[in-house]
């Protein structure tokens, strides 16, 4: 019985490891351009998306700038639904600050020689 209890506790601990919400934080890709990847608890894609976009908005506001999303994608990771957003933080009135025309990132790229 004691071994069974230990097994149950071990499984619960290991299962719990995948349920913690996580984020990479804003990673700078270039001038005014950043990327955040988030994973919500329990692998909800919608919640992962909300987390990433809210964090991007907060990051830009902290810089005194406005958010412009340039691309988004759901990362394939054992069905847990991590979400990635690439964005720019631009000054109010910046000529590039306009309605985004988001394009899907292809999952496969074929190079022809």
WOLIN-V244082 format. One record per pair of residues at least 12 apart in sequence whose C-alpha atoms are under 10 Angstrom apart, sorted by the first residue. I is the first residue (numbers start at 1). J is the second residue. If there is no record, write none. Layout:
I;J
I;J
This chain:
16;41
16;42
17;41
18;39
18;40
18;41
18;42
18;43
18;80
19;39
19;40
19;41
19;42
19;43
19;80
20;39
20;40
20;41
20;42
20;43
21;38
21;39
21;40
21;41
21;42
21;43
21;44
21;47
21;48
21;51
21;82
22;37
22;38
22;39
22;40
22;41
22;48
22;51
22;52
22;82
23;36
23;37
23;38
23;39
23;40
23;48
23;51
23;52
23;55
23;82
23;83
23;84
24;36
24;37
24;38
24;39
24;52
24;84
25;37
25;38
25;52
25;55
25;56
25;59
26;52
26;55
26;56
26;59
26;60
26;85
26;86
26;87
27;86
28;86
28;87
28;88
29;86
29;87
29;88
30;88
31;88
31;89
31;90
32;60
32;65
32;87
32;88
32;89
32;90
32;91
33;68
33;69
33;70
33;86
33;87
33;88
33;89
33;90
34;56
34;59
34;60
34;69
34;70
34;85
34;86
34;87
34;88
34;89
35;52
35;56
35;69
35;70
35;71
35;72
35;84
35;85
35;86
35;87
35;88
36;51
36;52
36;53
36;55
36;56
36;72
36;83
36;84
36;85
36;86
36;87
37;49
37;51
37;52
37;53
37;55
37;72
37;73
37;74
37;75
37;82
37;83
37;84
37;85
37;86
38;50
38;51
38;52
38;53
38;55
38;74
38;75
38;81
38;82
38;83
38;84
38;85
39;51
39;52
39;74
39;75
39;80
39;81
39;82
39;83
39;84
40;52
40;80
40;81
40;82
40;83
41;80
41;81
41;82
42;80
42;81
43;77
43;78
43;79
43;80
43;81
43;82
43;83
44;79
44;80
44;81
44;82
44;83
45;74
45;75
45;79
45;80
45;81
45;82
45;83
46;74
46;81
46;82
46;83
47;81
47;82
47;83
48;74
48;80
48;81
48;82
48;83
48;84
49;72
49;73
49;74
49;81
49;82
49;83
49;84
49;85
50;83
51;83
51;84
52;72
52;82
52;83
52;84
52;85
52;86
53;67
53;69
53;72
53;83
53;84
53;85
53;86
53;87
55;85
56;68
56;69
56;85
56;86
56;87
56;88
56;89
57;69
57;87
57;89
59;89
60;87
60;88
60;89
60;90
60;91
61;89
61;90
62;89
63;89
63;90
63;91
64;89
64;90
64;91
64;92
65;88
65;89
65;90
65;91
65;92
65;93
65;94
66;88
66;89
66;90
66;91
66;92
66;93
66;94
66;97
67;87
67;88
67;89
67;90
67;91
67;92
67;97
68;86
68;87
68;88
68;89
68;90
68;96
68;97
68;98
68;99
68;100
69;85
69;86
69;87
69;88
69;89
69;97
69;99
69;100
69;101
69;102
70;85
70;86
70;87
70;88
70;100
70;101
70;102
70;103
71;84
71;85
71;86
71;87
71;100
71;101
71;102
71;103
71;104
71;105
72;84
72;85
72;86
72;87
72;102
72;103
72;104
72;105
73;85
73;86
73;103
73;104
73;105
73;106
73;107
74;105
75;107
76;107
